[in-house]
Amino acid sequence: MENTIINGLLAQLDDEQDSDRRAEIIRKLGEYPEPQVIKKLWDLRNNLESESDDFVQYEIKLSLRKVTNHPSININFFLDNLEVFQSKNNNSQAPKVLIDADLMEEFLLRNQTTLNREATRVMGLVLEGKINPYSGEMGLIQIWHSMKNLKSQEYANRSIIELLSKINVGQVNLKEIDLEKYPNVNLTTAIQVEIARKYSLAGIITIRDREFIASGSPFVGSPSLFLQSLGKDTSPASIERTLKNLGKAAMENEKVKLNQLLENEPQKNLFFEDNLLLFQGWKIENFEILCANNNLTAATVILCNTKTQERYTESAFKKGSVDALFTAFNEALAHLVEVKHTLKSIYVANLTPGQQGARTVKVVVEYDGKEVITIHTHENILKAYFFAYVKAMIAVYAPDEYHPDIHSTKELTYLHKIGERDFHGLNFSQVNLMDGEANLSDAKLMGCNFSQANLSRVNLTNADLTGADLSHANLSKANLTGANLTDVKLDENNLTLLDGTILTNTIMPEINIEISGESRLEKVAQLLKHIDPQSQSRILAIHSMTDCIWWDNPLGQKFWEVNEELIKRGISIQRVFILPEVPTPKHLQVIQEQLNSGIEVALICQEKAKDVEGYPWDDTNLLISENLSVPRNSFTARRIMNGQTESGYISYQTRVVETDKSIFKDLWEKSEKLSTQANIQEQLANLST
């Protein structure tokens, strides 16, 4: 019913020529705050000179004020009725430009400021029809609320009506925007960039140019930069050309500002020409970092083929300089390979105190389910980051051309100090930790090269050294408690592994070390002292006493003290004694002492030991340390006599340990078990029967 009345009044107004009747119709229209009424009154107001009667002009102004001041008329009203208020005759051939809401606010709300003067000149080009302007809905909402708060709702409504008559409102579906493309800008900016893309706009003019640049949009500039670049030629072709060069001009403008900022700080030069070799004949010719005060960074990387001189140049805009540089490099790299890696983590440690000190950076990337780690140290922190990343790319995409650096002691220890633990696959063959901060506990050192490294006294507790190269490394007195030495590479007979080294619950490699005499006994005693009483460990031993009473000499006494200590710590010992046909009182004394200490003792005479399951074990001396909690920590030590020539070994080889255990088992089963309650003399009498 109301629409019928409104349509009737509008039709009457178009046909009515009488001034009094026109004034009356206009007054009635003022009672209906509807879209078509407001649009009609606005058009009449813009053509007041065509109304000859002052009274009609008065009614137009009064009715327009009445409807625009109505509480129901707000920004939502206009956005819901865009088809009514937008110009239907926009056939402009002028360059299409997104005008940011902040710029329009400067134009509408402020006077006598530099920004206002620049905004006024840009909006002047809009009003002259030399720019075909676009804006987003959220920008109009921002403008309306600013107008309402600073002026009045009526003023805000009138301003929006005016803007809608001049500006195209771009619309995008939020659900269709991939917001992951815009990690460094807010939603409003992302929407406006999407509008620019959807409507194929020639550029964006905004006082927030740095934020828009961060979105990756190339044709962005501030009013001052746009006007400066445009000059006096304001033709559509000149405007189009200026907009195309805005991104480049913006970067040059920021470069000038940055150079002024850094002119007294030569250490912060961010243009690099290191000619880094990449792979397949390519090198990084140079790279550039351009920072702004709001942390926005533009990075450019240039790749050059050393043979063909072909070049690829890529840029990226991010909030952080490292992020921008890595992104630009990835985009350039995409010209050479299919980029499939993922950056997992970056760590940085100061090697020397102070801002100008050297930094070491560790980069971890994942490729094809595997992690690659690279490290680089440089006094320039950006170079440290970038060069470490470049190394990782060579390792990933051209492994045959990758030659790992030999890393320093400080790189290893300082990264460990900041909490880094994973160094697998790196080359530390020259590190000397003997006099340094030798703590590498819990480190992941799988596949690392420590050949010829000095690891003396290093804390390697629970470190994983699986597959590491330890050939000719000095491991003396290192703490390898709980460490994993599976498949490590050792030079033949590397005794530094047993030179005071703590091997408590260490997962040992399959090694066999030939060692004889006093030296073997000292190493065995050292290993026994480090047995973990909490582990399920036991000692199985065979000792031949057919020729002399070894336990009486100083070396035997020291070894006996180790045995006593093991018993006190709750570690069981089983020992088979091989005795001559007629044992002496001294034999009995040794046996009694060990039996009384808590050792399980069994006896077998020499003649019986000469044939045990077809094998002669009558001159056998061996000791097995079996760790049931950590089986790969089990070892066996054995003396072997060939006539008067003695040899022997300490072996962690599973096969050798199992063989020696079977020898012990056979002898133990054939032996006479002693009891502390029984008379030893009586039991000895049964040995030969």
DODODO-859882 format. One line per field, with one value per residue (C-alpha): residue number from 0; residue in one letter; z, x, y. Coordinates in pm, whole numbers. Layout:
REM residues N
k: NUM;...
r: A;...
zz: Z;...
xx: X;...
yy: Y;...
***
This chain:
REM residues 689
k: 0;1;2;3;4;5;6;7;8;9;10;11;12;13;14;15;16;17;18;19;20;21;22;23;24;25;26;27;28;29;30;31;32;33;34;35;36;37;38;39;40;41;42;43;44;45;46;47;48;49;50;51;52;53;54;55;56;57;58;59;60;61;62;63;64;65;66;67;68;69;70;71;72;73;74;75;76;77;78;79;80;81;82;83;84;85;86;87;88;89;90;91;92;93;94;95;96;97;98;99;100;101;102;103;104;105;106;107;108;109;110;111;112;113;114;115;116;117;118;119;120;121;122;123;124;125;126;127;128;129;130;131;132;133;134;135;136;137;138;139;140;141;142;143;144;145;146;147;148;149;150;151;152;153;154;155;156;157;158;159;160;161;162;163;164;165;166;167;168;169;170;171;172;173;174;175;176;177;178;179;180;181;182;183;184;185;186;187;188;189;190;191;192;193;194;195;196;197;198;199;200;201;202;203;204;205;206;207;208;209;210;211;212;213;214;215;216;217;218;219;220;221;222;223;224;225;226;227;228;229;230;231;232;233;234;235;236;237;238;239;240;241;242;243;244;245;246;247;248;249;250;251;252;253;254;255;256;257;258;259;260;261;262;263;264;265;266;267;268;269;270;271;272;273;274;275;276;277;278;279;280;281;282;283;284;285;286;287;288;289;290;291;292;293;294;295;296;297;298;299;300;301;302;303;304;305;306;307;308;309;310;311;312;313;314;315;316;317;318;319;320;321;322;323;324;325;326;327;328;329;330;331;332;333;334;335;336;337;338;339;340;341;342;343;344;345;346;347;348;349;350;351;352;353;354;355;356;357;358;359;360;361;362;363;364;365;366;367;368;369;370;371;372;373;374;375;376;377;378;379;380;381;382;383;384;385;386;387;388;389;390;391;392;393;394;395;396;397;398;399;400;401;402;403;404;405;406;407;408;409;410;411;412;413;414;415;416;417;418;419;420;421;422;423;424;425;426;427;428;429;430;431;432;433;434;435;436;437;438;439;440;441;442;443;444;445;446;447;448;449;450;451;452;453;454;455;456;457;458;459;460;461;462;463;464;465;466;467;468;469;470;471;472;473;474;475;476;477;478;479;480;481;482;483;484;485;486;487;488;489;490;491;492;493;494;495;496;497;498;499;500;501;502;503;504;505;506;507;508;509;510;511;512;513;514;515;516;517;518;519;520;521;522;523;524;525;526;527;528;529;530;531;532;533;534;535;536;537;538;539;540;541;542;543;544;545;546;547;548;549;550;551;552;553;554;555;556;557;558;559;560;561;562;563;564;565;566;567;568;569;570;571;572;573;574;575;576;577;578;579;580;581;582;583;584;585;586;587;588;589;590;591;592;593;594;595;596;597;598;599;600;601;602;603;604;605;606;607;608;609;610;611;612;613;614;615;616;617;618;619;620;621;622;623;624;625;626;627;628;629;630;631;632;633;634;635;636;637;638;639;640;641;642;643;644;645;646;647;648;649;650;651;652;653;654;655;656;657;658;659;660;661;662;663;664;665;666;667;668;669;670;671;672;673;674;675;676;677;678;679;680;681;682;683;684;685;686;687;688
r: M;E;N;T;I;I;N;G;L;L;A;Q;L;D;D;E;Q;D;S;D;R;R;A;E;I;I;R;K;L;G;E;Y;P;E;P;Q;V;I;K;K;L;W;D;L;R;N;N;L;E;S;E;S;D;D;F;V;Q;Y;E;I;K;L;S;L;R;K;V;T;N;H;P;S;I;N;I;N;F;F;L;D;N;L;E;V;F;Q;S;K;N;N;N;S;Q;A;P;K;V;L;I;D;A;D;L;M;E;E;F;L;L;R;N;Q;T;T;L;N;R;E;A;T;R;V;M;G;L;V;L;E;G;K;I;N;P;Y;S;G;E;M;G;L;I;Q;I;W;H;S;M;K;N;L;K;S;Q;E;Y;A;N;R;S;I;I;E;L;L;S;K;I;N;V;G;Q;V;N;L;K;E;I;D;L;E;K;Y;P;N;V;N;L;T;T;A;I;Q;V;E;I;A;R;K;Y;S;L;A;G;I;I;T;I;R;D;R;E;F;I;A;S;G;S;P;F;V;G;S;P;S;L;F;L;Q;S;L;G;K;D;T;S;P;A;S;I;E;R;T;L;K;N;L;G;K;A;A;M;E;N;E;K;V;K;L;N;Q;L;L;E;N;E;P;Q;K;N;L;F;F;E;D;N;L;L;L;F;Q;G;W;K;I;E;N;F;E;I;L;C;A;N;N;N;L;T;A;A;T;V;I;L;C;N;T;K;T;Q;E;R;Y;T;E;S;A;F;K;K;G;S;V;D;A;L;F;T;A;F;N;E;A;L;A;H;L;V;E;V;K;H;T;L;K;S;I;Y;V;A;N;L;T;P;G;Q;Q;G;A;R;T;V;K;V;V;V;E;Y;D;G;K;E;V;I;T;I;H;T;H;E;N;I;L;K;A;Y;F;F;A;Y;V;K;A;M;I;A;V;Y;A;P;D;E;Y;H;P;D;I;H;S;T;K;E;L;T;Y;L;H;K;I;G;E;R;D;F;H;G;L;N;F;S;Q;V;N;L;M;D;G;E;A;N;L;S;D;A;K;L;M;G;C;N;F;S;Q;A;N;L;S;R;V;N;L;T;N;A;D;L;T;G;A;D;L;S;H;A;N;L;S;K;A;N;L;T;G;A;N;L;T;D;V;K;L;D;E;N;N;L;T;L;L;D;G;T;I;L;T;N;T;I;M;P;E;I;N;I;E;I;S;G;E;S;R;L;E;K;V;A;Q;L;L;K;H;I;D;P;Q;S;Q;S;R;I;L;A;I;H;S;M;T;D;C;I;W;W;D;N;P;L;G;Q;K;F;W;E;V;N;E;E;L;I;K;R;G;I;S;I;Q;R;V;F;I;L;P;E;V;P;T;P;K;H;L;Q;V;I;Q;E;Q;L;N;S;G;I;E;V;A;L;I;C;Q;E;K;A;K;D;V;E;G;Y;P;W;D;D;T;N;L;L;I;S;E;N;L;S;V;P;R;N;S;F;T;A;R;R;I;M;N;G;Q;T;E;S;G;Y;I;S;Y;Q;T;R;V;V;E;T;D;K;S;I;F;K;D;L;W;E;K;S;E;K;L;S;T;Q;A;N;I;Q;E;Q;L;A;N;L;S;T
zz: 0;98;-217;-422;-257;-305;-670;-723;-567;-772;-1092;-1007;-934;-1273;-1450;-1229;-1350;-1096;-825;-541;-634;-670;-327;-175;-336;-221;132;130;1;308;514;347;423;142;-106;-417;-228;-90;-434;-597;-337;-370;-748;-705;-457;-704;-964;-752;-1021;-1240;-982;-1038;-729;-400;-205;-403;-335;34;40;-137;125;412;294;217;562;713;541;584;952;1009;1267;1027;764;823;638;632;461;180;138;118;-160;-365;-690;-617;-520;-752;-1079;-1365;-1634;-1545;-1888;-1796;-1991;-1723;-1535;-1264;-926;-572;-345;14;277;484;193;147;518;488;199;377;734;750;620;584;629;389;367;306;24;-140;-86;-232;-547;-591;-530;-773;-1045;-943;-969;-1303;-1436;-1492;-1241;-1230;-853;-660;-291;-68;156;471;368;334;675;823;659;769;1135;1132;985;1233;1533;1424;1261;1269;1131;875;757;737;534;291;248;165;-87;-254;-256;-395;-683;-775;-659;-763;-468;-520;-357;-287;-114;204;172;-163;-28;58;368;392;107;338;658;717;664;829;685;556;351;217;102;-82;-256;-364;-498;-699;-849;-912;-1100;-1274;-1122;-1246;-898;-537;-391;-13;276;416;125;336;470;120;-9;257;85;-221;-442;-690;-797;-470;-382;-145;-270;-253;-445;-704;-759;-764;-1022;-1226;-1268;-1473;-1733;-1593;-1906;-1868;-2042;-1802;-1501;-1630;-1682;-1338;-1170;-1339;-1202;-853;-690;-822;-731;-380;-329;-458;-229;72;-29;-17;330;446;312;501;813;779;642;979;1025;758;936;838;462;335;-26;-76;-368;-245;-568;-379;-589;-588;-810;-1174;-1282;-1102;-846;-628;-795;-523;-281;-122;192;227;570;673;1016;1065;1021;666;459;88;-27;-375;-487;-826;-962;-1252;-1469;-1483;-1838;-2016;-1802;-1781;-1477;-1255;-1021;-756;-473;-167;96;455;807;889;689;716;610;315;208;230;40;-238;-266;-279;-562;-753;-678;-826;-1170;-1127;-934;-806;-455;-218;103;428;663;1004;1234;1265;1563;1624;1887;1959;1942;2066;2289;2153;1854;1611;1728;1510;1505;1412;1260;1235;974;967;652;572;231;124;486;594;782;661;901;800;1001;905;1108;1004;1166;963;1106;781;596;868;822;443;385;623;427;90;211;304;-45;-205;27;-61;-435;-539;-277;-511;-522;-149;45;418;608;893;1192;1486;1855;1935;1678;1841;2206;2178;1989;2253;2523;2388;2404;2059;2056;1699;1492;1297;983;1048;1026;1355;1270;1396;1725;2036;2345;2591;2746;2654;2779;2705;2748;2468;2684;2506;2173;1852;1674;1441;1141;1255;1160;1472;1315;1480;1712;2071;2283;2597;2914;2711;2874;2614;2855;2662;2334;2019;1812;1589;1276;1377;1259;1569;1395;1556;1793;2148;2375;2692;3013;2818;2989;2755;3012;2831;2494;2176;1986;1746;1420;1503;1298;1505;1391;1461;1829;1940;2307;2390;2406;2714;2856;3164;2954;3142;2953;3204;3018;2691;2380;2240;1885;1772;1850;1949;2099;2121;2448;2684;3022;3284;3047;2982;3354;3421;3146;3275;3631;3506;3315;3616;3842;3612;3614;3706;4018;3908;3588;3586;3559;3661;3632;3497;3537;3486;3652;3610;3918;3780;3775;4032;4283;4081;4341;4575;4355;4360;4037;4167;4494;4309;4100;4412;4561;4250;4302;4663;4562;4306;4571;4806;4528;4488;4162;4154;4062;3960;3929;3827;3958;3761;4015;4001;4109;4455;4565;4817;5135;4945;4688;4968;5124;4799;4741;5099;5089;4770;4891;5218;5035;4861;4529;4395;4358;4163;4130;3858;3841;3556;3413;3384;3227;2953;2800;2834;2551;2351;2420;2641;2877;3142;3087;3053;3210;3110;3258;3116;3226;3124;3130;3102;3102;2817;2636;2399;2704;2776;2716;2763;2845;2795;2833;2569;2617;2325;2494;2687;2467;2608;2408;2485;2407;2538;2313;2277;1977;2042;1884;2104;2421;2350;2275;2602;2790;2649;2769;3116;3109;3013;3284;3545;3480;3508;3822;4191;4348;4688;4989;5271;5522;5378;5446;5149;5212;5172;4853;4710;4762;4523;4236;4083;4135
xx: 0;280;478;168;134;506;500;189;349;668;466;263;582;730;416;325;424;237;474;224;126;496;573;283;393;752;628;431;735;922;697;838;1207;1234;1522;1348;1220;1563;1722;1458;1494;1875;1853;1614;1850;2138;1928;1777;1845;1588;1319;1218;1002;1183;910;965;1340;1268;1042;1310;1570;1325;1201;1553;1669;1367;1428;1807;1764;1524;1660;1610;1838;2193;2476;2300;2005;2226;2417;2088;1972;2287;2098;1899;2187;2464;2500;2349;2530;2891;3043;3368;3676;3901;4140;3961;4119;4041;4029;4091;3839;4109;4189;3821;3794;4082;3902;3567;3666;3989;4114;4453;4663;4915;4715;4395;4553;4683;4352;4166;4380;4316;3942;3951;4061;3768;3520;3670;3605;3974;3965;3688;3677;3596;3560;3456;3151;3363;3531;3193;3089;3407;3341;2976;3061;3340;3103;2831;3066;3238;2944;2594;2393;2234;2578;2695;2389;2430;2801;2727;2462;2715;2985;2751;2667;3035;3197;3145;3102;3296;3161;3331;3214;3417;3380;3559;3865;4167;4275;4589;4724;4719;4905;5042;4740;4402;4073;3967;4284;4259;3902;4000;4288;4045;3809;4095;4163;3800;3723;4065;4146;4455;4578;4513;4564;4577;4743;4803;5028;5273;5000;4863;5214;5236;4943;5159;4953;5202;5012;4983;5086;5021;4846;5173;5368;5092;5069;5446;5481;5188;5319;5119;4993;4659;4537;4390;4695;4931;4727;4723;5100;5161;4948;5141;5468;5333;5475;5824;5804;5687;5986;6229;6068;6107;6467;6548;6393;6582;6913;6860;6782;7092;7341;7521;7495;7710;7682;7316;7359;7088;7203;7417;7625;7782;7734;7638;7663;7335;7326;7303;7507;7288;7402;7234;7360;7234;6952;6803;6607;6399;6247;5982;5912;5606;5817;5694;5974;6023;6283;6421;6633;6806;6919;7164;7280;7660;7668;7369;7339;6964;6814;6509;6410;6143;6019;5804;5643;5618;5613;5951;6272;6364;6015;6025;6372;6290;5962;6133;6400;6138;5958;6284;6373;6040;6179;6443;6270;5930;5936;5817;6006;5864;6052;6016;6217;6492;6718;6978;7251;7500;7857;8003;7838;7697;7485;7776;7885;7871;7548;7499;7169;7032;6765;6551;6353;6147;6148;6004;5944;6303;6454;6759;6959;7206;7402;7571;7755;7798;7839;7540;7237;7038;7323;7343;6973;6980;7299;7185;6858;7039;7256;6941;6798;7114;7103;6737;6726;7084;7227;7509;7631;7598;7924;7853;8054;8280;8123;8300;8299;8111;7839;7770;7792;7612;7318;7302;7311;6994;6812;6879;6940;6902;7223;7189;7395;7625;8003;8181;8508;8719;8548;8763;8548;8818;8858;8522;8165;8144;7773;7588;7342;7028;7168;7053;7382;7275;7503;7726;8092;8309;8616;8931;8716;8826;8531;8733;8526;8219;7881;7702;7442;7145;7285;7186;7498;7348;7558;7799;8159;8381;8694;9008;8793;8919;8646;8852;8661;8349;8016;7813;7555;7239;7382;7305;7618;7445;7639;7892;8209;8523;8880;9027;9101;9004;9091;8984;8629;8743;8977;8785;8472;8145;7937;7655;7354;7508;7374;7705;7810;7907;8276;8555;8867;9181;9354;9561;9728;9701;9544;9247;9189;9200;8943;8716;8738;8647;8345;8226;8244;7998;7730;7392;7263;6908;6958;6907;7275;7476;7834;7922;8288;8526;8868;9140;9359;9555;9895;9918;9712;9649;9420;9715;9906;9833;9634;9424;9363;9240;9009;8879;8790;8582;8401;8325;8186;7957;7820;7754;7561;7338;7482;7501;7822;7853;8206;8337;8684;8893;9121;9417;9372;9507;9405;9627;9511;9562;9307;9065;9123;9039;8731;8610;8657;8455;8187;8153;8125;7808;7943;7787;8082;8113;8420;8546;8874;9114;9076;8698;8733;8954;8647;8323;8088;8400;8580;8887;8810;9069;9271;8976;8954;8657;8405;8067;7876;7518;7275;6925;6774;6995;7112;7338;7534;7645;8009;8254;8624;8853;9214;9344;9670;9863;10151;10325;10176;9877;9613;9261;8967;8682;8386;8041;7964;7640;7775;8087;7891;7649;7935;8109;7780;7737;8090;8001;7670;7837;8103;7852;7636;7936;8069;8016;7809;7935;7728;7845;7707;7885;8241;8449;8708;8441;8311;8661;8698;8408;8561;8759;8500
yy: 0;240;161;234;575;651;544;755;1063;1017;983;1297;1491;1403;1528;1825;2172;2383;2507;2485;2130;2029;2173;1980;1650;1703;1774;1446;1252;1375;1150;835;755;500;444;575;880;971;923;1145;1419;1403;1442;1739;1896;1864;2048;2324;2583;2410;2489;2852;2874;2941;2765;2443;2468;2511;2202;1997;2089;2036;1695;1575;1675;1502;1167;1166;1246;957;702;410;559;436;266;-70;96;223;-102;-292;-61;-11;-64;252;481;361;548;350;546;466;410;580;476;625;394;198;265;149;454;348;461;635;863;951;1026;1272;1439;1458;1537;1735;2067;2236;1924;1776;1456;1650;1850;1532;1352;1651;1642;1269;1311;1605;1362;1142;1431;1532;1184;1110;824;565;502;184;111;-176;-203;-216;108;278;146;294;631;642;575;833;1093;1011;1032;1352;1530;1381;1093;1323;1438;1077;977;1266;1190;827;928;1157;891;626;856;880;556;195;-39;-360;-673;-1006;-1321;-1368;-1745;-1733;-1548;-1761;-1571;-1786;-1571;-1270;-1367;-1018;-791;-742;-860;-517;-481;-837;-772;-454;-630;-903;-635;-487;-829;-920;-597;-581;-244;-64;20;116;462;464;642;291;195;-6;-231;-289;-365;-635;-809;-862;-630;-473;-158;31;383;671;989;1183;918;884;1260;1301;1024;1152;1505;1756;1511;1393;1220;869;720;897;787;427;433;584;319;39;175;247;-67;-4;363;273;46;310;565;334;265;636;659;352;480;805;605;389;641;646;269;101;-234;-249;-237;-467;-508;-815;-938;-1260;-1457;-1770;-2081;-2270;-2579;-2686;-2385;-2130;-1877;-1618;-1303;-1072;-1020;-712;-635;-321;-251;0;144;-75;-391;-438;-584;-626;-876;-935;-1229;-1253;-1590;-1602;-1890;-1872;-2014;-1859;-1543;-1613;-1444;-1478;-1197;-1245;-1025;-1083;-862;-983;-846;-998;-964;-1333;-1440;-1199;-1314;-1685;-1632;-1437;-1705;-1982;-1803;-1766;-2128;-2238;-2146;-2418;-2697;-2798;-2658;-2931;-2867;-2733;-2503;-2668;-2441;-2181;-2124;-1855;-1829;-1550;-1677;-1349;-1090;-765;-667;-690;-1034;-1342;-1540;-1899;-2002;-2353;-2426;-2741;-2826;-3133;-3295;-3627;-3725;-3656;-3366;-3176;-2959;-2689;-2433;-2107;-1846;-1483;-1142;-1021;-1196;-1183;-1349;-1613;-1689;-1678;-1875;-2150;-2171;-2176;-2465;-2656;-2601;-2739;-3041;-3101;-3038;-3119;-3358;-3465;-3105;-3048;-3041;-3006;-2748;-2850;-2679;-2526;-2602;-2281;-2350;-2684;-2580;-2245;-2391;-2665;-2396;-2226;-2558;-2696;-3071;-3195;-3183;-3506;-3543;-3245;-3242;-3167;-3340;-3050;-2971;-2960;-2981;-3083;-2740;-2593;-2619;-2986;-3051;-3228;-3421;-3544;-3425;-3593;-3657;-3937;-3965;-3678;-3674;-3654;-3813;-3676;-3462;-3414;-3525;-3583;-3528;-3430;-3488;-3701;-3838;-3984;-3851;-4039;-4104;-4372;-4408;-4130;-4135;-4151;-4275;-4134;-3928;-3881;-4019;-4046;-3973;-3875;-3946;-4166;-4277;-4382;-4279;-4471;-4579;-4816;-4855;-4584;-4592;-4647;-4687;-5029;-5085;-4734;-4760;-4404;-4543;-4735;-4472;-4366;-4330;-4377;-4634;-4686;-4832;-4715;-4885;-5006;-5079;-5430;-5386;-5623;-5465;-5677;-5602;-5815;-5826;-5559;-5308;-5538;-5590;-5215;-5149;-5425;-5293;-4946;-5080;-5280;-4974;-4795;-5065;-4919;-5100;-5018;-5213;-5589;-5671;-5976;-6095;-6442;-6537;-6827;-6824;-7082;-7131;-7426;-7260;-6980;-6790;-6470;-6316;-6264;-6021;-5641;-5649;-5937;-5753;-5443;-5655;-5827;-5487;-5415;-5747;-5662;-5323;-5488;-5724;-5432;-5257;-5563;-5692;-6071;-6254;-6618;-6753;-7095;-7179;-7432;-7601;-7838;-8199;-8116;-7766;-7592;-7414;-7090;-7203;-7277;-6937;-6752;-6963;-6922;-6544;-6507;-6744;-6554;-6219;-6333;-6457;-6776;-7009;-7334;-7557;-7788;-7973;-7915;-8266;-8236;-7889;-8035;-8196;-8005;-8096;-8181;-7851;-7795;-7507;-7591;-7271;-7033;-6689;-6480;-6239;-6150;-5841;-5904;-5610;-5747;-5395;-5271;-5588;-5393;-5277;-5635;-5721;-6005;-5995;-6294;-6395;-6635;-6831;-6975;-7149;-6875;-6601;-6417;-6231;-6125;-5902;-5693;-5750;-5596;-5814;-5999;-6317;-6320;-6240;-6525;-6766;-6685;-6717;-7067;-7159;-7034;-7221;-7549;-7518;-7405;-7709;-7944;-7775;-7843;-7562;-7453;-7368;-7145;-7395;-7697;-7798;-7679;-7951;-8219;-8059;-8035;-8408;-8464;-8260;-8543;-8815
***
